[in-house]
Amino acid sequence: MDLILRMCLAFIKIGAFCFGGGYAAVGLIENEIVRTMGWLTSEQYINIIAIAEMTPGPIAVNTSTFAGYLMAGPVAGILCTLSVILIPSCLALLTAFFFEKVKNNPKVQVAVKGIRPGAIGIIAAAGISLAKSGFHDYWSILFFALAAFIIFKLKKSPIIALLSCGALGILLYGVIL
Amino acid sequence: MLLQIFFSFFKVGLFTIGGGYAMLPIIQEAVCHEKGWLTDEEFLDSISLTNSLPGPLATNCATFIGYRLKKVPGSIAAILGTITPSIIIILLIAMIFNHAMENEYVQAFFRGVGPAVFALIVNAVYKLAKSAKILEDKLMLIVAIASFAVIGFLGVTPILVVIAAAIIALVADSVRKTRTAEKGGSDNGSHS
């Protein structure tokens, strides 16, 4: 019980500071849940991100549900999800409530724009920290190159990159090696 | 009406893979065209407002639209509608996940996927940097690199970084305004 409460508080904090889209949450969860608390391993977390991306729904919601489940079961999965959207939803409610007043507040817009480079730093730091466990051997460089080629050169969706790398993984690690 | 709101957003949650911006056209289709609950313009307003909030864009947007339709109960119906498909699907996958990971082919699949996840993160950083036009603004570039460094190497909490980045932007903005006001003389200063 105590653990679930601490998890909920962690996800409330993550939700409150996750500016800049789904991957900002991915970065914050890495920092808080994997690196600081050690509740999940990097390997587990990389798999969670991959599945969150391949299934329907917002990345932040999927990641929170999955992380909560792996840490402490289905109830924790649901509670972590509700926690992560708690503060954002309250803020959205306030925004709807004071619709006319906040419509064009320049100060808010300046601050929100200013947070974006911070969000970039958060995601990049999480990426570097995860890369250490995402790259297993020299073949991993090939998988990374394939995924980058599919996303940046062919401009296909990340899901296609994940599925292609997964299929190649089965072929290489499961059949050939 | 509350049930209708729930199921409209349930459909949105169920049929959008990738999340975030991928959901917006589908929400628009469901709420504006299928149901006629909001005009396209009201919908765009709701996005530009909720876009500045933290958290998932889809649930923020759902909260806002739900409130405009049926006050707080409408918000709750819309939020629950958006997240229920995710929760059901992820819980089902999570239940078999540990068992499935014992299979060597599933392990091989995820060995290949690991480096691809790194590519997705690179992509997220790239897209955010592009939309923030970070290379055109020296201050933003410095903040981004400094954020990365203090989190990655000094172990500073990202929350401090978010707060510091917002303060830096506000200070820089007011400095910029005072400078233009000084240059422009007395007739300037009424515009923001």
Interface residues (C-beta under 8 A of the other chain):
Chain A: K13 G15 A16 F17 C18 F19 G20 G21 G22 Y23 A24 A25 V26 G27 L28 N31 T36 E43 I46 N47 I49 A50 I51 A52 E53 M54 T55 P56 G57 P58 I59 A60 V61 N62 T65 F66 Y69 L70 P74 G77 I78 T81 V84 I85 I87 P88 S89 L91 A92 L93 T95 A96 F97 F99 V102 K103 P106 K107 V108 Q109 V110 A111 V112 K113 G114 I115 R116 P117 G118 A119 I120 G121 I122 I123 A124 A125 A126 G127 I128 S129 L130 A131 S133 G134 F135 H136 S140 I141 F143 F144 L146 A147 A148 I151 F152 S157 P158 I159 A161 L162 S164 C165 G166 A167 L168 G169 I170 L172 Y173 G174
Chain B: G13 L14 F15 T16 I17 G18 G19 G20 Y21 M23 D45 L49 T50 S52 L53 P54 G55 P56 L57 A58 T59 N60 C61 T63 F64 Y67 R68 V72 S75 I79 T82 I83 P85 S86 I87 I89 I90 L91 I93 A94 M95 F97 N98 M101 E104 Y105 Q107 A108 F109 F110 R111 G112 V113 G114 P115 A116 V117 F118 A119 L120 I121 V122 N123 A124 V125 Y126 L128 A129 S131 A132 I134 M140 L141 V143 A144 I145 A146 S147 F148 A149 V150 I151 G152 T157 P158 I159 V161 V162 A164 A165 A166 I168 A169 L170 A172 D173 S192
